[in-house]
Amino acid sequence: CFLPLPIGQKNSTLMECCSTIVCGGCCHANLNREIEESLFPSCPFCRHPPPESQEEVMKNIMKRVEANDPVALCKMGRERYEEGDYNGAFQYWTKAAGLGYAEAHYELSCSYAEGEGVEIDEEKRVYHLEHAAIGGNPRARYNLGCEEAKNRRMDRAIKHFIIAANLGHNESLEVLKNFYAKGHVSKDDFAAALRGHQAAVDATKSPQREMAFSEK
């Protein structure tokens, strides 16, 4: 489908054949089609049969890595991170970020914040956080809002939270709700943020996605 993906990974899947992120609704619709037409299982995006082993999974991902697929590079970074290889994770995320992948910029901001695979660097943390936010990552935008609020730059913080809320980010909307109650956000701005948040959430909904979610 062409609907925006919901925030978070629980309602979407990284296909291990082609490194494409597919929503739960498409996976659900594809499964129903396979059952109804007695078809063999296949990827909803590339129609390739699913990998039969973890070895084949990694082989497929490495093919995409060699093709400079930023999603696959970011996935390999996460694999290395979970193995405790923070330097390896940093190298993969750096390459994916160089290709403009917002999620990789966000991961790098976390690496610089925690000093994992690299020395702690506040300037570079903020640099990658800003690039992730510009690329549309709502968590990065939320974190920038928190950063500005911590430094008492409330006008800038509110702008970040409004942008994140308009992307469907729940935590940012909760912050705006709290700010509105304290008089930091105007009634009109809060109402606009509520409408923007609801519109973003509604844009990710479909009957197929609702069915997939209900069957989990």
Order of alpha helices (4+ residues) and beta strands (2+ residues): beta-beta-alpha-alpha-alpha-alpha-alpha-alpha-alpha-alpha-alpha-alpha-alpha
